[in-house]
Amino acid sequence: MKKRRAELNMTQEDLAEKVGASRVYIGYVEQGRNTPTLEILEKIAKALKMKLGDLLE
């Protein structure tokens, strides 16, 4: 997730805004400190222009 976000020149703040979450929450997800819901994962995948399955790999 972090790698793809960087490839898109997107900050955690940018991603958080697109997903409707806080920057801290996105940071925790990237660090593995928080487990997002399926709904949030779908939004993250869409924002990162990825398929959900690819995000979960």
Helices and strands as residue ranges (DSSP letters): H 2-7, H 12-19, H 23-31, H 38-47, H 52-56
